[in-house]
Amino acid sequence: MRLKHDEKGRLLFTRCSGDGSYLNYLQLPLLLMRSFIIKGHTGGSREISMFHFKCTSKFRKSLVKIPDPKLLLHKPQAMPQCEFLTLNLTHYPKIADLRSGYLSKNQDVIDEAQRVHANVLGDLLERFSYAILFDLADYENKGDPAIAMGELQFLKRLGIQLLYYCKTSACSDKNVENAFLKFKDVSSAEMVVLLQGGGNMFSYESLDKIRESVITRFQDHTIVIFPQSIWLRYADYKLDYYRQMYNSHPDLTLLVRDQESYAIGEQMLPSAKVILCPDMAFQIGLVAFFAPASFDILWLKREDSETTGYVIPRPPPYLSLHVEDWTNWITPKTDTMEHIFHLTLNGLLFLQRGKVVITDRLHGHILSTLLGIPHVILDNNYGKVFNYHNSWTKGLETVRTARTAEQALAKAEELLSSYGGACQKNSMTFCDYNENLSQICK
Amino acid sequence: MRLKHDEKGRLLFTRCSGDGSYLNYLQLPLLLMRSFIIKGHTGGSREISMFHFKCTSKFRKSLVKIPDPKLLLHKPQAMPQCEFLTLNLTHYPKIADLRSGYLSKNQDVIDEAQRVHANVLGDLLERFSYAILFDLADYENKGDPAIAMGELQFLKRLGIQLLYYCKTSACSDKNVENAFLKFKDVSSAEMVVLLQGGGNMFSYESLDKIRESVITRFQDHTIVIFPQSIWLRYADYKLDYYRQMYNSHPDLTLLVRDQESYAIGEQMLPSAKVILCPDMAFQIGLVAFFAPASFDILWLKREDSETTGYVIPRPPPYLSLHVEDWTNWITPKTDTMEHIFHLTLNGLLFLQRGKVVITDRLHGHILSTLLGIPHVILDNNYGKVFNYHNSWTKGLETVRTARTAEQALAKAEELLSSYGGACQKNSMTFCDYNENLSQICK
């Protein structure tokens, strides 16, 4: 029994400093917390589930308004918010986003994401003592390392011991085979095999190949793919090849980050469990500023194959605008796992350079949400950013969507006048020095 | 009149966010603060000096113990601490360090450094409305950008408008000449010429050459060199050349960071004012952690011409030790002044990788002090680190000195068991993941 309880039966988790603290997902708004009394507490035995709570009549009254009743495939009626909070979402694989979109505060959206992680992934993983994790992103697209950091954070919180990990750059067939040989004696009842989340299923073949290697090799183990977005980018023959590959595994769960990906996944992978689940970077939680803004508007503009190819409009002369992709914002390299943290930190720093952010990168949106930076999102080429927003973050009060670059700039200027007038608080101050000086000797 | 007062006559300074806050050096321990009633308040006129305070009899009783009476050249008697706080230190150029070494808390040492800055540099610079600043360090030796950041911070606090700056990499003779031509019409009563501090007088010729260029060109302006350490590294003929060059200016002030440099400066530069003053990086103030530790001990080991050439001892197997110089920890490059901030931030990140730090770099010591990381210092080849420590930081309770690398490691281990057992608080957690895993596929 890994889970610990305090004297009132509430769950504790062990932080790395060794002191007991309550699970983050319990830090919901105070009113909701009162309904979080754990059912079926039988003195610390394994039967206690951390994901089912007593629902009082008082909280039945706060209804979740369901925009489309068809969403609730398994419970097709309006549902009290509190009842929703009691559901084991692995049994309701399409409705995990039911509450999140109604939340307007960053902290609440983050808490809800962590609650759903604990609910869905907790249910899937809690029975395992050990995990091995392939394809931890160690490259400069800061969103992927942020996901990796969230995954590691979550495993730590759940108390699952990581026996082995493999950074993307090191996940060769040979190393997958080495890992298999090294841990083949750990039983499939004790060890789960995990694959990094992201936005690269059926679209970035080097990563589908890593998954192929793992799925083919670990046929006897439960495999869970952390939350993904699906982009059907390949030609039909190749789609078919990987579809069959994924369907070949007897115990594969694919978590997906949006309804569009859910629909595709459910259709293409009938052999797999497909479950809606928010992006793992939300495990990082709310992040305190550690740097002041250098620009009024920081435009994180993707320069990869997912760009929609828009042109940056000319800003008004009174606005300082900086446009850059963060893949060129290079992080000091180390050969330990701290590199993944530093990549993430560098992404968080990159975004703090703007009082307001405009971005067409999903993790420009997600990390800005963790930081509390007001921002405008543009979609990528296949709808990933807006699909995510539609499921999880559409209620956020400091986020705007834009269809064109001109609209994005106009909305960013509105956000700037509403929220962006001051230096970032609680950080070292170094503002106003950047563009206003006569730096004649560059 | 740039200085602003509140309704009680206390000084305000304008933060970049635009709200009024009290000067940092007023944030001394509460007891001391009570004696900080400003003398001679005459309704906001320019005669009000910010650096003289009323001294009550109560506080006369808290004597500063003076280790060597000869230190007090101009006031050769034991002095009440409160009376020391009332001195205009530009008139007592050798005793600015009288109080700092008795302070045991990081916050107090930082406050005292900022108080002395305000006292000494405030007195020197307060009459100027404008400044130009040469040789702002934009290279990867993180201590120098940290000094630059402190200088900019201080000018901002004093309300002096920076008309022009020149990063080290851009301070060519031509650019010094350009700056002169551009600002020659700003009167010497209004504009001061400033030169970056550091540890490079009479030792790093490219920087002495920049100063030569500025000093030769700006003969009619007041020039102040921010706090330096002096290392007489050149052959005699070259020392003599630069000595004459510095003495050629009619209004040059050289601030020095330790008593050794004071003695050399006073002897070699009779034409200049030489005044003791702490390192400008202390203007950054106390820094909150933004990253967790990756190692038990981070050894920031200098690999430049100032190393003493020691060999790293083998650590006990239960300790994780990482040895690295921070000049190879490369910062993402931008062409605006934010680069100086990012270089500093990267230095602060580098140090946070250790629960405890060992270093022979002066700004390993100073930035660890700003962060509150317990650390052990070794000296550099010419005594710069220990000389600084002797003047300003020798009372700090979480700092140890070591004469050998073996001693440093042993003392670091002691600090670790006293202070270093937990994750850094208030930062994202990511610890325990670095070295403890079987990462068989590097």
Interface residues (C-beta under 8 A of the other chain):
Chain A: R15 C16 S17 G18 M149 L152 Q153 K156 L162 L163 Y164 Y165 C166 A170 C171 S172 N175 N178 A179 K182 I284 G285 V287 A288 F290 A291 P292 S294 W329 I330 T331 P332 D335 T336 M337 E338 F341 H342 L345 N346 L349 R353 A422 C423 K425 N426 M428 T429 F430 C431 D432 Y433 N434 E435 L437 S438 Q439 I440 C441 K442
Chain B: R15 C16 S17 G18 M149 L152 Q153 K156 L162 L163 Y164 Y165 C166 A170 C171 S172 N175 N178 A179 K182 I284 G285 V287 A288 F290 A291 P292 S294 W329 I330 T331 P332 D335 T336 M337 E338 F341 H342 L345 N346 L349 R353 A422 C423 K425 N426 M428 T429 F430 C431 D432 Y433 N434 E435 L437 S438 Q439 I440 C441 K442
